[in-house]
Amino acid sequence: MRIGVDYTAAVWQGAGIGRYTRELIRAVVGLDPSITYHLFYAAGGLPAASPYLADLRALGAAHPGVQLRPIPLSPRLLTILWQRLRLPLPAEALVGPLDLLHAPDFVLPPTRARTLVTVHDLTFLVRPECAEAGLRRYLTRAVPRALRRADMVLVDSQATAADLARLLGIEGAQVRLIYPGVDPRFRPLPSAVLEATRARLGLPASFVLFVGTLEPRKNLPRLVRAFARLADPELHLVIAGRRGWLYEETFATVERLGLQNRVHFLDFVADADLPALYNLARAFVYPSLYEGFGLPVLEALACGTPVVTSGVSSLIEVAGEAAVLVDPFDEAAIADGIIHALRDDARLRAAGPAQAQRFRWETAAQRLLACYRTLGVGGPSKGSRDHVCTERSDR
């Protein structure tokens, strides 16, 4: 079976969908030697020194069944051609013959093959005020169109599955739940190996941590105001993540409250440093307004870091009983949640790794492979939904 995977996000994005795609495909490619994976990606303008490109080449070298298919166009131009202009140029014309095409980033390119599309969340419908206007307009058109064409829809959480049914009428056997996992490198680490990272990143001795893109859905202005309520003058807030969109209010809030010396912005932190960063934090705080899954929460749990997160959407599924859940719209509740987590340190540090063990990339890969086989061998073609992957989540 020849499976094409749109690998564009994996070679361009460090976090989020990029990491999801890298981890999931790395876990699945070695499970069935009869499958050939054609990993295609927009390569125009991609830096030759990109660590994600190096990662992809290593994956291809390690697995004879993995074929790399760079497309000499930028991601923006490829999106314009396939999604905005809807040019009827099938992926096969650029990649070669395919039996199945998996698009792990919301939209499907034109193809003659059977199709899976992964919809990670419906932020553009659930929290439209948090989405950049142009992207919101694009997704509002492109995602429903992809869902109509897809033979199977993969989601990261029960919460997203419920949103799909409620908002777009997509439900039943067509929708398949596959939880993401957490890499084993996210684990409790001995303090002796952490101090070099503290010194290199210039981290304070005592801090709570946020990791994620700086954008409205992450609720950072409220987090800063909640942090300002805490009485401990030695406690700092570290925010690690690239600037996304509509982030200006976060910086303005820090300045307005005079917290420039206690709130630290690290920008993007390399993957290799993340386990130590989580371990060094006294608590991880993630008061997002909405998530399709929430990988940073899972990574922090796996490291044994006490977690404070929102009691909304998929975050309830990810955190279980191993985190402090708060109302993300209530600054006092966020502040109280941080205090609670710091006081309940021992219990939360023990509960986090146990909860994280429920989410494994190996399990996700096995379930994805079952879906591939269902669609690739006697599975439904586009427009027929009668026989799709029947394996269900055990959660």
C-alpha positions as CSV (number, residue, x, y, z in Angstrom):
1,M,0.0,0.0,0.0
2,R,1.3,3.5,-0.9
3,I,0.4,6.1,1.6
4,G,1.0,9.8,1.0
5,V,1.4,12.0,4.1
6,D,1.3,15.8,3.9
7,Y,4.5,16.4,5.9
8,T,4.6,20.2,5.4
9,A,3.8,21.2,9.0
10,A,6.4,18.7,10.3
11,V,9.3,20.4,8.5
12,W,8.2,24.0,9.1
13,Q,6.7,24.0,12.6
14,G,8.6,23.4,15.8
15,A,5.6,22.9,18.1
16,G,1.9,22.0,17.8
17,I,0.9,20.2,14.6
18,G,4.5,20.0,13.5
19,R,5.5,18.0,16.5
20,Y,2.3,16.0,16.4
21,T,3.1,14.9,12.8
22,R,6.7,14.1,13.4
23,E,6.0,12.0,16.4
24,L,3.1,10.1,15.0
25,I,4.7,9.3,11.6
26,R,8.0,8.3,13.3
27,A,6.0,5.8,15.4
28,V,4.0,4.3,12.6
29,V,6.4,3.9,9.7
30,G,8.1,0.8,11.0
31,L,5.0,-1.2,11.9
32,D,4.1,-2.7,8.6
33,P,6.9,-3.3,6.0
34,S,4.3,-3.8,3.2
35,I,3.5,-0.1,3.4
36,T,5.4,2.6,1.5
37,Y,5.1,6.1,3.0
38,H,5.5,9.0,0.6
39,L,6.2,12.0,2.8
40,F,5.6,15.1,0.7
41,Y,6.1,18.7,1.8
42,A,6.4,22.3,0.5
43,A,10.1,22.8,0.3
44,G,10.4,26.2,-1.3
45,G,12.4,28.5,1.0
46,L,13.0,25.8,3.6
47,P,16.4,26.4,5.3
48,A,18.9,23.8,4.4
49,A,20.0,23.7,8.1
50,S,16.5,23.1,9.4
51,P,16.6,20.6,12.3
52,Y,13.2,19.3,11.2
53,L,14.5,18.6,7.7
54,A,17.5,16.8,9.2
55,D,15.1,14.8,11.3
56,L,13.1,13.8,8.2
57,R,16.2,12.8,6.3
58,A,17.2,10.6,9.2
59,L,13.8,9.0,9.2
60,G,14.1,8.2,5.5
61,A,17.6,6.7,6.0
62,A,16.4,4.5,8.8
63,H,13.3,3.1,7.0
64,P,13.5,1.8,3.5
65,G,9.7,2.2,3.2
66,V,9.9,6.0,3.7
67,Q,10.2,8.1,0.5
68,L,10.8,11.8,0.7
69,R,8.9,13.9,-1.8
70,P,9.9,17.6,-1.6
71,I,7.7,20.0,-3.7
72,P,9.6,23.0,-4.9
73,L,7.0,25.5,-3.7
74,S,6.6,27.5,-0.5
75,P,3.8,26.5,1.9
76,R,2.0,29.7,1.1
77,L,2.1,29.2,-2.6
78,L,1.1,25.5,-2.3
79,T,-1.9,26.5,-0.1
80,I,-2.9,29.2,-2.6
81,L,-2.8,26.7,-5.5
82,W,-4.6,23.8,-3.8
83,Q,-6.9,25.5,-1.3
84,R,-7.6,29.1,-2.4
85,L,-7.6,28.8,-6.2
86,R,-8.5,25.1,-5.9
87,L,-6.3,24.1,-8.8
88,P,-7.2,20.6,-9.9
89,L,-3.7,19.4,-9.7
90,P,-3.8,16.1,-7.8
91,A,-1.1,15.3,-5.3
92,E,-0.2,12.3,-7.4
93,A,1.1,14.6,-10.1
94,L,3.8,15.7,-7.7
95,V,4.2,12.7,-5.5
96,G,3.4,9.6,-7.6
97,P,0.6,7.0,-7.4
98,L,-1.1,6.7,-4.0
99,D,-3.6,4.4,-2.5
100,L,-4.3,6.6,0.5
101,L,-3.6,10.2,1.5
102,H,-3.3,11.4,5.1
103,A,-3.5,15.1,5.7
104,P,-2.7,15.8,9.3
105,D,-3.3,19.6,9.2
106,F,-7.0,20.3,8.7
107,V,-7.2,20.4,4.9
108,L,-6.9,17.9,2.0
109,P,-5.0,18.5,-1.2
110,P,-6.7,17.3,-4.4
111,T,-6.2,13.5,-4.9
112,R,-7.6,10.4,-6.5
113,A,-6.8,8.3,-3.4
114,R,-8.8,7.5,-0.4
115,T,-8.4,10.1,2.3
116,L,-7.9,10.8,6.0
117,V,-7.8,14.3,7.4
118,T,-6.9,15.2,11.0
119,V,-8.9,18.0,12.6
120,H,-7.1,19.0,15.8
121,D,-9.6,21.6,17.0
122,L,-12.3,24.0,15.9
123,T,-10.9,27.2,17.4
124,F,-12.0,29.2,14.4
125,L,-15.7,28.3,15.3
126,V,-15.6,27.9,19.0
127,R,-13.4,30.9,19.8
128,P,-13.4,33.0,16.6
129,E,-12.2,36.1,18.5
130,C,-9.0,34.3,19.2
131,A,-8.2,33.5,15.6
132,E,-6.4,35.8,13.2
133,A,-9.0,37.1,10.8
134,G,-7.6,35.9,7.5
135,L,-6.9,32.4,8.9
136,R,-10.4,32.2,10.4
137,R,-12.0,33.1,7.0
138,Y,-9.8,30.5,5.3
139,L,-10.5,27.7,7.7
140,T,-14.2,28.4,7.8
141,R,-14.3,27.6,4.1
142,A,-11.5,25.0,3.7
143,V,-12.2,22.7,6.7
144,P,-15.8,21.9,5.9
145,R,-14.8,21.3,2.3
146,A,-12.1,18.9,3.4
147,L,-14.6,17.1,5.8
148,R,-17.0,16.6,2.9
149,R,-14.3,14.9,0.8
150,A,-12.7,12.8,3.6
151,D,-13.3,9.1,3.9
152,M,-12.2,9.3,7.6
153,V,-11.7,12.2,10.0
154,L,-9.2,11.8,12.8
155,V,-9.5,13.9,16.0
156,D,-7.2,14.2,19.1
157,S,-9.9,14.3,21.8
158,Q,-13.5,13.5,22.7
159,A,-14.0,17.2,23.0
160,T,-13.1,17.9,19.4
161,A,-15.3,15.0,18.3
162,A,-18.2,16.6,20.2
163,D,-17.4,20.0,18.6
164,L,-17.4,18.4,15.1
165,A,-20.8,16.8,15.7
166,R,-22.3,20.0,17.3
167,L,-21.0,22.6,14.9
168,L,-20.5,20.8,11.6
169,G,-22.7,17.7,11.8
170,I,-19.7,15.3,11.4
171,E,-20.2,12.3,13.6
172,G,-20.5,8.5,13.8
173,A,-18.2,5.9,12.3
174,Q,-16.5,8.5,10.0
175,V,-14.8,10.1,13.0
176,R,-11.9,8.3,14.7
177,L,-10.4,9.3,18.0
178,I,-6.6,8.9,18.3
179,Y,-5.0,10.5,21.3
180,P,-1.5,11.9,20.8
181,G,1.3,10.7,23.1
182,V,4.3,11.9,24.9
183,D,7.9,11.2,24.1
184,P,9.9,9.2,26.8
185,R,12.4,12.0,27.1
186,F,9.8,14.0,29.0
187,R,10.3,12.5,32.5
188,P,11.5,13.6,35.9
189,L,15.2,14.4,35.7
190,P,17.8,14.6,38.5
191,S,18.6,18.1,39.6
192,A,22.3,17.6,38.8
193,V,21.6,17.6,35.0
194,L,19.3,20.7,35.2
195,E,21.5,23.5,36.3
196,A,23.3,23.8,33.0
197,T,20.0,24.5,31.3
198,R,19.0,27.0,34.0
199,A,22.3,28.9,33.5
200,R,22.2,28.8,29.7
201,L,18.6,30.1,29.5
202,G,19.0,32.6,32.4
203,L,16.2,31.1,34.5
204,P,15.4,32.4,38.0
205,A,15.7,30.2,41.0
206,S,11.9,30.0,41.6
207,F,9.4,30.2,38.8
208,V,6.1,29.0,37.3
209,L,6.1,28.2,33.6
210,F,4.0,28.6,30.5
211,V,4.9,27.0,27.2
212,G,3.1,27.8,24.0
213,T,2.6,30.3,21.1
214,L,1.8,33.8,22.3
215,E,-1.8,34.3,20.9
216,P,-5.2,35.1,22.4
217,R,-6.4,31.6,23.0
218,K,-3.6,31.0,25.5
219,N,-5.1,33.6,27.8
220,L,-1.8,35.1,28.8
221,P,-3.0,38.6,30.0
222,R,-5.2,36.9,32.6
223,L,-2.3,34.7,33.6
224,V,-0.1,37.7,34.1
225,R,-2.8,39.4,36.2
226,A,-3.3,36.2,38.2
227,F,0.4,36.0,38.8
228,A,0.4,39.6,40.0
229,R,-1.9,38.5,42.8
230,L,0.6,36.1,44.3
231,A,2.3,37.3,47.5
232,D,5.7,35.7,47.0
233,P,8.1,38.3,45.6
234,E,10.8,35.7,44.9
235,L,8.5,33.8,42.5
236,H,8.8,34.5,38.8
237,L,6.8,33.8,35.7
238,V,8.6,32.3,32.6
239,I,6.7,32.4,29.3
240,A,8.3,30.3,26.6
241,G,7.0,30.5,23.0
242,R,7.2,32.4,19.8
243,R,5.0,35.4,19.2
244,G,2.0,34.4,17.2
245,W,-0.7,37.0,16.7
246,L,-2.6,39.5,18.7
247,Y,0.0,39.2,21.5
248,E,0.5,42.9,22.2
249,E,-1.8,42.9,25.2
250,T,0.3,40.4,27.0
251,F,3.4,42.6,26.9
252,A,1.3,45.7,27.7
253,T,-0.1,43.9,30.8
254,V,3.3,43.1,32.1
255,E,4.4,46.8,31.7
256,R,1.2,48.2,33.2
257,L,1.6,46.0,36.3
258,G,5.3,46.8,36.6
259,L,6.3,43.1,36.4
260,Q,9.2,43.5,33.9
261,N,11.6,42.1,36.5
262,R,9.5,39.1,37.4
263,V,8.0,38.0,34.0
264,H,10.5,36.6,31.6
265,F,9.9,35.9,27.8
266,L,12.1,33.2,26.4
267,D,10.8,33.1,22.9
268,F,11.0,29.6,21.2
269,V,12.8,27.0,23.3
270,A,14.5,24.1,21.4
271,D,13.0,20.7,21.8
272,A,16.1,19.4,23.4
273,D,15.7,21.9,26.3
274,L,12.1,21.4,27.0
275,P,12.3,18.4,29.4
276,A,14.8,20.3,31.6
277,L,12.7,23.5,31.4
278,Y,9.6,21.7,32.7
279,N,11.6,20.0,35.4
280,L,13.0,23.3,36.6
281,A,9.6,24.9,37.0
282,R,7.9,24.8,40.4
283,A,4.6,24.6,38.5
284,F,3.3,24.6,34.9
285,V,0.4,26.9,34.3
286,Y,-1.7,26.6,31.1
287,P,-5.0,28.6,31.4
288,S,-6.0,28.2,27.7
289,L,-9.5,29.1,26.7
290,Y,-9.8,26.1,24.4
291,E,-7.7,23.2,23.2
292,G,-8.1,20.3,20.8
293,F,-5.6,18.4,23.0
294,G,-2.8,20.4,24.8
295,L,0.6,18.7,24.3
296,P,2.4,21.0,26.7
297,V,0.1,19.9,29.6
298,L,0.9,16.3,28.8
299,E,4.6,17.0,28.6
300,A,4.6,18.8,31.9
301,L,2.7,16.0,33.6
302,A,5.2,13.4,32.2
303,C,8.0,15.4,33.8
304,G,6.3,15.4,37.2
305,T,5.8,19.1,37.3
306,P,2.7,20.2,39.2
307,V,0.2,21.4,36.5
308,V,-2.5,24.1,36.7
309,T,-4.8,24.2,33.6
310,S,-8.3,25.1,32.5
311,G,-11.2,22.8,33.2
312,V,-12.5,23.2,29.7
313,S,-12.5,21.3,26.4
314,S,-9.9,18.5,25.9
315,L,-7.8,19.7,28.8
316,I,-10.1,17.8,31.2
317,E,-9.3,14.6,29.3
318,V,-5.5,15.2,29.3
319,A,-5.2,16.2,32.9
320,G,-7.5,13.8,34.5
321,E,-7.1,13.9,38.3
322,A,-3.4,14.7,38.1
323,A,-3.7,18.5,37.8
324,V,-5.4,21.5,39.3
325,L,-8.3,22.6,37.1
326,V,-9.4,26.2,37.1
327,D,-11.8,28.6,35.4
328,P,-9.7,30.3,32.8
329,F,-11.9,33.4,32.8
330,D,-11.4,34.0,36.6
331,E,-8.0,35.6,37.5
332,A,-8.5,34.9,41.2
333,A,-9.2,31.2,40.4
334,I,-6.0,31.0,38.4
335,A,-4.0,32.5,41.2
336,D,-5.6,30.2,43.8
337,G,-4.8,27.3,41.5
338,I,-1.1,28.2,41.4
339,I,-1.1,28.4,45.2
340,H,-2.8,25.1,45.5
341,A,-0.4,23.4,43.1
342,L,2.6,24.7,45.0
343,R,1.2,23.5,48.3
344,D,0.2,20.1,46.8
345,D,3.6,19.6,45.2
346,A,4.3,16.0,46.4
347,R,1.0,14.5,45.3
348,L,1.0,16.2,41.9
349,R,4.6,15.2,41.1
350,A,3.6,11.6,41.7
351,A,0.3,11.8,39.9
352,G,1.6,13.5,36.7
353,P,3.8,10.8,35.2
354,A,1.2,8.1,36.0
355,Q,-1.5,10.1,34.1
356,A,0.9,10.8,31.2
357,Q,1.5,7.0,30.7
358,R,-2.0,6.7,29.4
359,F,-1.0,8.6,26.3
360,R,1.6,6.8,24.2
361,W,2.8,7.4,20.6
362,E,3.1,3.6,20.2
363,T,-0.7,3.2,20.9
364,A,-1.5,6.1,18.7
365,A,0.5,4.6,15.8
366,Q,-1.2,1.2,16.2
367,R,-4.6,2.8,16.0
368,L,-3.5,4.9,13.0
369,L,-2.2,1.8,11.2
370,A,-5.6,0.1,11.8
371,C,-7.3,3.1,10.1
372,Y,-4.9,2.9,7.2
373,R,-5.5,-0.8,6.7
374,T,-9.3,-0.3,6.9
375,L,-9.3,2.4,4.2
376,G,-6.5,0.8,2.1
377,V,-7.8,-2.7,1.9
378,G,-11.4,-2.9,1.0
379,G,-12.2,0.3,2.7
380,P,-14.7,2.9,1.6
381,S,-14.1,5.3,-1.3
382,K,-15.0,8.9,-1.1
383,G,-18.7,9.3,-0.6
384,S,-19.2,5.9,1.1
385,R,-19.0,5.8,4.9
386,D,-20.4,2.4,5.7
387,H,-17.3,0.6,6.7
388,V,-14.6,2.5,8.6
389,C,-12.2,1.7,11.3
390,T,-14.1,0.1,14.2
391,E,-11.3,0.1,16.8
392,R,-12.3,2.4,19.7
393,S,-10.4,4.3,22.3
394,D,-10.1,2.5,25.7
395,R,-10.7,5.8,27.5
